[in-house]
Each structure stands twice: as C-alpha cells, then as structure tokens.
C-alpha cells in the first residue's frame, strides 16, 4: 500500500486545494500501479507552521510564499 506525504506551509493552500492534491496524487499512483491501488493509496497533507522552515537560508511567511506564487 503506497503512502505519500505532502508537506506544505500552513495557510498557503485552502481545503479545496489540498483535496485536489490528494486526488491528483492518488490518480498518479493509480496510473503507475494500476486501478487496484486506488483503494489502498494513502495521501497525507502535513502543514508546517509559517516561518518554521527555510529556503535559501530564509524563513518566509505564508504570505510571502503566496506572493511568490503570484
């Protein structure tokens, strides 16, 4: 049974976007492994608090990340 973890910054994605991630990642696993995997594919979206992670030595906020995405 596949288990896929997706880590995102808290406050960047809304519930619909996270649900879309789960659906699309599940679909990708099914494309690779076959339809029989759909019912046993686990996808978890884990949120990391704003400023509790870094990129390029900086700790951007959720607002800064949303601004980067345009």
Backbone as JSON, one array per atom type, in Angstrom:
{
  "sequence": "XXXXXXXXXXXXXXXXXXXXXXXXXXXXXXXXXXXXXXXXXXXXXXXXXXXXXXXXXXXXXXXXXXXXXX",
  "N": [[0.85, -1.17, 0.0], [0.77, 2.11, -1.0], [2.07, 5.02, 0.57], [1.92, 8.38, 0.62], [3.39, 11.36, 1.51], [2.76, 14.8, 1.69], [4.19, 17.83, 2.25], [3.34, 21.03, 3.22], [3.25, 24.62, 3.53], [1.63, 25.98, 6.27], [-1.41, 27.66, 5.87], [-1.07, 28.46, 3.25], [-2.34, 26.92, 1.27], [-5.76, 26.25, 0.56], [-8.57, 24.25, 1.8], [-9.83, 23.02, -0.41], [-7.8, 23.07, -2.35], [-5.95, 21.39, -1.12], [-7.42, 19.01, -1.08], [-7.58, 18.59, -3.83], [-4.87, 18.1, -4.36], [-4.56, 15.65, -3.03], [-6.34, 14.01, -4.49], [-5.2, 14.15, -7.09], [-2.6, 13.16, -6.71], [-3.22, 10.59, -5.87], [-4.43, 9.7, -8.25], [-2.15, 9.75, -9.9], [-0.58, 7.72, -8.74], [-2.22, 5.53, -9.25], [-2.12, 5.53, -12.01], [0.49, 4.64, -12.4], [0.64, 2.19, -10.96], [-1.75, 0.82, -11.36], [-5.37, 0.38, -11.36], [-6.21, -1.09, -9.16], [-4.8, -0.13, -7.02], [-6.01, 2.17, -6.11], [-7.85, 2.11, -3.9], [-6.17, 1.56, -1.79], [-4.23, 3.45, -1.6], [-2.65, 5.82, 0.28], [-2.69, 9.23, 1.04], [-1.25, 11.92, 2.59], [-1.56, 15.21, 3.75], [0.54, 17.35, 5.2], [0.92, 20.09, 7.33], [3.27, 22.65, 7.82], [4.17, 24.96, 10.23], [4.1, 28.46, 9.55], [7.12, 30.12, 8.92], [8.59, 28.16, 10.15], [10.31, 26.7, 8.67], [12.75, 26.63, 6.05], [14.15, 28.23, 3.12], [16.76, 28.67, 0.98], [18.21, 29.73, 3.09], [16.51, 31.51, 4.29], [13.48, 32.29, 6.11], [10.6, 32.35, 5.03], [7.26, 33.75, 5.36], [3.83, 32.53, 5.26], [2.36, 34.37, 3.81], [4.36, 35.58, 2.27], [5.12, 33.42, 0.7], [2.74, 32.96, -0.74], [2.74, 35.34, -2.2], [5.01, 34.94, -3.79], [4.06, 32.95, -5.47], [2.39, 34.36, -7.03]],
  "CA": [[0.0, 0.0, 0.0], [1.57, 3.32, -1.06], [1.81, 6.13, 1.48], [2.57, 9.58, 0.09], [3.27, 12.55, 2.36], [2.99, 16.1, 1.06], [4.34, 18.86, 3.28], [3.07, 22.38, 2.72], [3.3, 25.67, 4.54], [0.31, 26.28, 6.83], [-2.03, 28.92, 5.46], [-0.83, 28.76, 1.84], [-3.34, 26.22, 0.47], [-7.05, 26.07, 1.24], [-9.0, 22.85, 1.88], [-10.1, 22.51, -1.76], [-6.52, 22.82, -2.99], [-5.36, 20.19, -0.51], [-8.2, 17.87, -1.58], [-7.14, 18.39, -5.22], [-3.55, 17.45, -4.29], [-4.78, 14.25, -2.65], [-6.95, 13.32, -5.63], [-4.27, 14.06, -8.22], [-1.5, 12.25, -6.36], [-3.81, 9.25, -5.93], [-4.56, 9.37, -9.67], [-0.81, 9.47, -10.42], [-0.18, 6.39, -8.26], [-3.04, 4.56, -9.97], [-1.58, 5.48, -13.37], [1.72, 3.84, -12.37], [0.47, 0.87, -10.36], [-3.0, 0.18, -11.76], [-6.58, 0.8, -10.65], [-6.32, -1.81, -7.9], [-4.12, 0.63, -5.96], [-6.78, 3.35, -5.67], [-8.44, 1.94, -2.57], [-5.16, 1.35, -0.75], [-3.25, 4.53, -1.66], [-2.82, 6.83, 1.32], [-2.01, 10.51, 0.79], [-1.41, 12.81, 3.75], [-1.06, 16.58, 3.6], [1.01, 17.83, 6.51], [1.22, 21.52, 7.29], [4.37, 23.14, 8.65], [3.86, 26.34, 10.63], [4.79, 29.55, 8.87], [8.44, 30.5, 9.44], [9.23, 27.02, 10.81], [11.03, 26.0, 7.62], [13.58, 27.6, 5.35], [14.56, 28.05, 1.74], [17.85, 29.61, 0.69], [18.66, 30.36, 4.32], [15.49, 32.45, 4.77], [12.28, 31.65, 6.66], [9.46, 33.16, 4.59], [5.93, 33.53, 5.93], [2.83, 32.04, 4.31], [2.02, 35.5, 2.93], [5.46, 35.74, 1.32], [5.04, 32.29, -0.23], [1.62, 33.24, -1.66], [3.17, 36.41, -3.1], [5.93, 34.33, -4.77], [3.27, 32.17, -6.42], [1.81, 35.33, -7.91]],
  "C": [[0.89, 1.23, 0.0], [1.11, 4.34, -0.01], [2.61, 7.31, 0.99], [2.31, 10.72, 1.06], [3.6, 13.78, 1.55], [3.09, 17.11, 2.19], [4.2, 20.22, 2.64], [3.15, 23.37, 3.88], [1.87, 26.0, 4.98], [-0.17, 27.64, 6.33], [-1.82, 29.28, 4.0], [-1.93, 28.15, 0.97], [-4.63, 26.07, 1.26], [-7.46, 24.58, 1.16], [-9.26, 22.25, 0.5], [-8.79, 22.2, -2.47], [-5.85, 21.57, -2.43], [-6.1, 18.93, -0.96], [-7.81, 17.56, -3.03], [-5.78, 17.7, -5.26], [-3.72, 15.97, -4.01], [-5.34, 13.46, -3.82], [-5.95, 13.11, -6.76], [-3.09, 13.15, -7.93], [-2.01, 10.81, -6.37], [-3.93, 8.82, -7.38], [-3.2, 9.03, -10.28], [-0.33, 8.08, -9.99], [-0.95, 5.3, -9.0], [-2.53, 4.42, -11.41], [-0.33, 4.6, -13.43], [1.44, 2.39, -11.99], [-0.8, 0.13, -10.76], [-4.16, 0.54, -10.84], [-6.75, 0.11, -9.31], [-5.67, -1.09, -6.73], [-4.96, 1.77, -5.4], [-7.27, 3.21, -4.24], [-7.43, 1.78, -1.44], [-4.06, 2.4, -0.78], [-3.6, 5.58, -0.62], [-2.05, 8.08, 0.9], [-2.32, 11.4, 1.99], [-0.83, 14.17, 3.41], [-0.73, 17.06, 5.0], [1.37, 19.3, 6.37], [2.32, 21.85, 8.3], [4.05, 24.6, 8.97], [4.69, 27.33, 9.86], [6.06, 29.92, 9.64], [9.14, 29.38, 10.21], [9.94, 26.13, 9.79], [11.84, 27.05, 6.87], [13.85, 27.22, 3.91], [15.62, 29.11, 1.45], [18.33, 30.36, 1.92], [17.68, 31.36, 4.91], [14.29, 31.66, 5.27], [11.04, 32.47, 6.28], [8.15, 32.77, 5.27], [5.01, 32.97, 4.85], [2.47, 33.15, 3.32], [3.1, 35.71, 1.87], [5.46, 34.62, 0.27], [3.9, 32.52, -1.22], [2.01, 34.32, -2.65], [4.13, 35.89, -4.17], [5.17, 33.6, -5.86], [2.53, 33.08, -7.4], [0.33, 35.28, -7.95]]
}
